[in-house]
Amino acid sequence: MSRLAEDRIGAIIIFGPPGAGKGTQARRIAARCGIPQVSTGDMIRDEMHRETELGRKAQNKIAAGKLIGDELVNALATARLAQPDCERGFLLDGYPRTAGQVGHVDRLLQSLGHRTTVIEIQIGYNELIRRITGRRLCPKCGAIFNIHSQPPAISDVCDVCHARLVVRTDDRAEVIGERLRAYEEETRPIFEVFRNKGEMIHAVQGEEAEEVVFETIFGLLDRI
């Protein structure tokens, strides 16, 4: 029986460097599977928007292209995955990112009894830079645009709620290199941790059109 034919979906973990489109794909896959998309990045950005103490600390790190500490991220994820809507399964977007996080999430998933599928969206450096520098975010409704591939109808104005679009702090050219370095040095090595536990890393080509990437991932989930 395929994963999608079962009542219990389990844990889907999507990886990819900044700009690979994992957030977009995560939202679509989670919606079709009927499970929540759990993004620690979104939770942290919410803290920043509400200007909490945590949000202010996170702002300083993100502005410098640094990753948030494992203890804080693990705590956010543990609390979120304990909520009732995660009982059938969930999609982890941007978590875990470090060896300290993968150990925690492995123990957590075992305690919850979830089977795991790990996917990496792969994309070349030049395309990553083009996507990241072109990305625009609506601070009001969260809609994402790209001036190169998915521009708004009116320049710098959200199509959905008409708020003024902004460039995310961590999409600035001066911190992109640090974000990519952090992914290569801190996130990619955790793939070996998953492999050592018997998990396969399913690679998906991310430079294809959004719809093609989506159908590729969904087809993969339907086969396993």
Contacts in CASP RR format, 6 or more apart in sequence:
PFRMAT RR
TARGET T0000
AUTHOR 0000-0000-0000
METHOD contacts of the structure
MODEL  1
MSRLAEDRIGAIIIFGPPGAGKGTQARRIAARCGIPQVSTGDMIRDEMHR
ETELGRKAQNKIAAGKLIGDELVNALATARLAQPDCERGFLLDGYPRTAG
QVGHVDRLLQSLGHRTTVIEIQIGYNELIRRITGRRLCPKCGAIFNIHSQ
PPAISDVCDVCHARLVVRTDDRAEVIGERLRAYEEETRPIFEVFRNKGEM
IHAVQGEEAEEVVFETIFGLLDRI
2 221 0 8 1.000
2 222 0 8 1.000
2 223 0 8 1.000
2 224 0 8 1.000
3 9 0 8 1.000
3 10 0 8 1.000
3 115 0 8 1.000
3 117 0 8 1.000
3 221 0 8 1.000
3 222 0 8 1.000
3 224 0 8 1.000
4 33 0 8 1.000
4 218 0 8 1.000
4 221 0 8 1.000
4 222 0 8 1.000
5 222 0 8 1.000
7 88 0 8 1.000
8 88 0 8 1.000
8 89 0 8 1.000
8 114 0 8 1.000
9 33 0 8 1.000
9 34 0 8 1.000
9 35 0 8 1.000
9 88 0 8 1.000
9 89 0 8 1.000
9 90 0 8 1.000
10 35 0 8 1.000
10 88 0 8 1.000
10 89 0 8 1.000
10 90 0 8 1.000
10 114 0 8 1.000
10 115 0 8 1.000
10 116 0 8 1.000
11 89 0 8 1.000
11 90 0 8 1.000
11 91 0 8 1.000
11 92 0 8 1.000
11 109 0 8 1.000
11 112 0 8 1.000
11 114 0 8 1.000
11 115 0 8 1.000
11 116 0 8 1.000
11 117 0 8 1.000
12 29 0 8 1.000
12 33 0 8 1.000
12 35 0 8 1.000
12 89 0 8 1.000
12 90 0 8 1.000
12 91 0 8 1.000
12 92 0 8 1.000
12 116 0 8 1.000
12 117 0 8 1.000
12 119 0 8 1.000
12 221 0 8 1.000
13 91 0 8 1.000
13 92 0 8 1.000
13 95 0 8 1.000
13 96 0 8 1.000
13 105 0 8 1.000
13 116 0 8 1.000
13 117 0 8 1.000
13 118 0 8 1.000
13 119 0 8 1.000
14 22 0 8 1.000
14 23 0 8 1.000
14 25 0 8 1.000
14 26 0 8 1.000
14 29 0 8 1.000
14 91 0 8 1.000
14 92 0 8 1.000
14 93 0 8 1.000
14 94 0 8 1.000
14 119 0 8 1.000
14 120 0 8 1.000
14 121 0 8 1.000
14 217 0 8 1.000
15 22 0 8 1.000
15 94 0 8 1.000
15 118 0 8 1.000
15 119 0 8 1.000
15 120 0 8 1.000
15 121 0 8 1.000
15 187 0 8 1.000
15 191 0 8 1.000
15 201 0 8 1.000
16 22 0 8 1.000
16 120 0 8 1.000
16 121 0 8 1.000
16 122 0 8 1.000
16 123 0 8 1.000
16 183 0 8 1.000
16 187 0 8 1.000
17 123 0 8 1.000
17 128 0 8 1.000
17 180 0 8 1.000
17 183 0 8 1.000
17 184 0 8 1.000
18 128 0 8 1.000
18 132 0 8 1.000
18 170 0 8 1.000
18 176 0 8 1.000
18 179 0 8 1.000
18 180 0 8 1.000
18 183 0 8 1.000
19 123 0 8 1.000
19 128 0 8 1.000
19 131 0 8 1.000
19 132 0 8 1.000
19 135 0 8 1.000
20 121 0 8 1.000
20 122 0 8 1.000
20 123 0 8 1.000
20 128 0 8 1.000
20 131 0 8 1.000
20 206 0 8 1.000
21 121 0 8 1.000
21 123 0 8 1.000
21 131 0 8 1.000
21 206 0 8 1.000
21 210 0 8 1.000
21 213 0 8 1.000
22 93 0 8 1.000
22 94 0 8 1.000
22 121 0 8 1.000
23 37 0 8 1.000
23 39 0 8 1.000
23 93 0 8 1.000
24 144 0 8 1.000
24 210 0 8 1.000
25 121 0 8 1.000
25 210 0 8 1.000
25 213 0 8 1.000
25 214 0 8 1.000
25 217 0 8 1.000
26 37 0 8 1.000
26 39 0 8 1.000
26 91 0 8 1.000
26 93 0 8 1.000
27 37 0 8 1.000
28 214 0 8 1.000
29 37 0 8 1.000
29 91 0 8 1.000
29 214 0 8 1.000
29 217 0 8 1.000
29 218 0 8 1.000
29 221 0 8 1.000
30 36 0 8 1.000
30 37 0 8 1.000
30 90 0 8 1.000
30 91 0 8 1.000
32 218 0 8 1.000
33 91 0 8 1.000
33 221 0 8 1.000
34 88 0 8 1.000
35 85 0 8 1.000
35 86 0 8 1.000
35 88 0 8 1.000
35 89 0 8 1.000
35 90 0 8 1.000
35 91 0 8 1.000
36 85 0 8 1.000
36 86 0 8 1.000
36 89 0 8 1.000
36 90 0 8 1.000
36 91 0 8 1.000
37 90 0 8 1.000
37 91 0 8 1.000
37 93 0 8 1.000
38 77 0 8 1.000
38 80 0 8 1.000
38 81 0 8 1.000
38 86 0 8 1.000
38 90 0 8 1.000
38 91 0 8 1.000
38 92 0 8 1.000
38 93 0 8 1.000
38 95 0 8 1.000
39 93 0 8 1.000
39 94 0 8 1.000
39 95 0 8 1.000
40 68 0 8 1.000
40 73 0 8 1.000
40 76 0 8 1.000
40 77 0 8 1.000
40 94 0 8 1.000
40 95 0 8 1.000
41 93 0 8 1.000
41 94 0 8 1.000
41 95 0 8 1.000
42 93 0 8 1.000
43 76 0 8 1.000
43 80 0 8 1.000
44 54 0 8 1.000
44 55 0 8 1.000
44 58 0 8 1.000
44 62 0 8 1.000
44 68 0 8 1.000
44 73 0 8 1.000
44 76 0 8 1.000
47 54 0 8 1.000
47 55 0 8 1.000
47 58 0 8 1.000
48 55 0 8 1.000
48 56 0 8 1.000
48 58 0 8 1.000
48 59 0 8 1.000
48 62 0 8 1.000
49 139 0 8 1.000
54 72 0 8 1.000
58 68 0 8 1.000
59 169 0 8 1.000
61 67 0 8 1.000
61 68 0 8 1.000
61 69 0 8 1.000
62 68 0 8 1.000
62 169 0 8 1.000
62 170 0 8 1.000
63 169 0 8 1.000
63 170 0 8 1.000
63 175 0 8 1.000
64 175 0 8 1.000
64 178 0 8 1.000
65 170 0 8 1.000
65 175 0 8 1.000
65 178 0 8 1.000
65 179 0 8 1.000
65 182 0 8 1.000
66 178 0 8 1.000
66 182 0 8 1.000
67 97 0 8 1.000
67 98 0 8 1.000
67 182 0 8 1.000
67 186 0 8 1.000
70 98 0 8 1.000
70 100 0 8 1.000
70 101 0 8 1.000
70 104 0 8 1.000
73 95 0 8 1.000
73 97 0 8 1.000
73 101 0 8 1.000
74 100 0 8 1.000
74 101 0 8 1.000
74 104 0 8 1.000
74 105 0 8 1.000
77 92 0 8 1.000
77 95 0 8 1.000
77 101 0 8 1.000
77 104 0 8 1.000
77 105 0 8 1.000
77 108 0 8 1.000
78 104 0 8 1.000
78 108 0 8 1.000
80 86 0 8 1.000
81 90 0 8 1.000
81 108 0 8 1.000
81 112 0 8 1.000
89 114 0 8 1.000
92 105 0 8 1.000
95 101 0 8 1.000
95 105 0 8 1.000
96 102 0 8 1.000
96 103 0 8 1.000
96 104 0 8 1.000
96 105 0 8 1.000
96 190 0 8 1.000
97 186 0 8 1.000
97 187 0 8 1.000
97 190 0 8 1.000
98 186 0 8 1.000
98 187 0 8 1.000
98 190 0 8 1.000
99 186 0 8 1.000
99 189 0 8 1.000
99 190 0 8 1.000
99 193 0 8 1.000
101 190 0 8 1.000
102 190 0 8 1.000
102 193 0 8 1.000
102 194 0 8 1.000
103 193 0 8 1.000
106 193 0 8 1.000
106 197 0 8 1.000
109 116 0 8 1.000
116 199 0 8 1.000
117 202 0 8 1.000
117 220 0 8 1.000
117 221 0 8 1.000
117 224 0 8 1.000
118 191 0 8 1.000
118 194 0 8 1.000
118 199 0 8 1.000
118 200 0 8 1.000
118 201 0 8 1.000
118 202 0 8 1.000
119 201 0 8 1.000
119 202 0 8 1.000
119 203 0 8 1.000
119 204 0 8 1.000
119 217 0 8 1.000
119 220 0 8 1.000
120 191 0 8 1.000
120 201 0 8 1.000
120 202 0 8 1.000
120 203 0 8 1.000
120 204 0 8 1.000
121 204 0 8 1.000
121 206 0 8 1.000
121 213 0 8 1.000
122 203 0 8 1.000
122 204 0 8 1.000
122 205 0 8 1.000
122 206 0 8 1.000
123 131 0 8 1.000
123 205 0 8 1.000
123 206 0 8 1.000
123 207 0 8 1.000
124 207 0 8 1.000
125 180 0 8 1.000
127 207 0 8 1.000
128 180 0 8 1.000
129 176 0 8 1.000
130 148 0 8 1.000
131 146 0 8 1.000
131 148 0 8 1.000
131 149 0 8 1.000
132 171 0 8 1.000
132 176 0 8 1.000
133 171 0 8 1.000
133 173 0 8 1.000
133 176 0 8 1.000
134 146 0 8 1.000
134 147 0 8 1.000
134 148 0 8 1.000
134 171 0 8 1.000
135 144 0 8 1.000
135 145 0 8 1.000
135 146 0 8 1.000
135 167 0 8 1.000
135 168 0 8 1.000
135 171 0 8 1.000
136 144 0 8 1.000
136 145 0 8 1.000
136 146 0 8 1.000
136 147 0 8 1.000
136 152 0 8 1.000
136 156 0 8 1.000
136 165 0 8 1.000
136 166 0 8 1.000
136 167 0 8 1.000
137 143 0 8 1.000
137 144 0 8 1.000
137 145 0 8 1.000
137 165 0 8 1.000
137 166 0 8 1.000
137 167 0 8 1.000
137 168 0 8 1.000
138 144 0 8 1.000
138 145 0 8 1.000
138 158 0 8 1.000
138 160 0 8 1.000
138 161 0 8 1.000
138 163 0 8 1.000
138 165 0 8 1.000
138 166 0 8 1.000
139 163 0 8 1.000
139 164 0 8 1.000
139 166 0 8 1.000
140 158 0 8 1.000
140 161 0 8 1.000
140 163 0 8 1.000
141 158 0 8 1.000
141 160 0 8 1.000
141 161 0 8 1.000
141 163 0 8 1.000
143 158 0 8 1.000
143 159 0 8 1.000
143 160 0 8 1.000
143 161 0 8 1.000
145 151 0 8 1.000
145 152 0 8 1.000
145 158 0 8 1.000
145 159 0 8 1.000
145 165 0 8 1.000
152 158 0 8 1.000
152 159 0 8 1.000
152 165 0 8 1.000
153 159 0 8 1.000
156 164 0 8 1.000
156 165 0 8 1.000
157 163 0 8 1.000
157 164 0 8 1.000
157 165 0 8 1.000
158 164 0 8 1.000
158 165 0 8 1.000
169 175 0 8 1.000
170 179 0 8 1.000
191 201 0 8 1.000
194 201 0 8 1.000
195 201 0 8 1.000
202 220 0 8 1.000
204 213 0 8 1.000
204 216 0 8 1.000
204 217 0 8 1.000
204 220 0 8 1.000
205 213 0 8 1.000
205 216 0 8 1.000
206 213 0 8 1.000
208 216 0 8 1.000
END
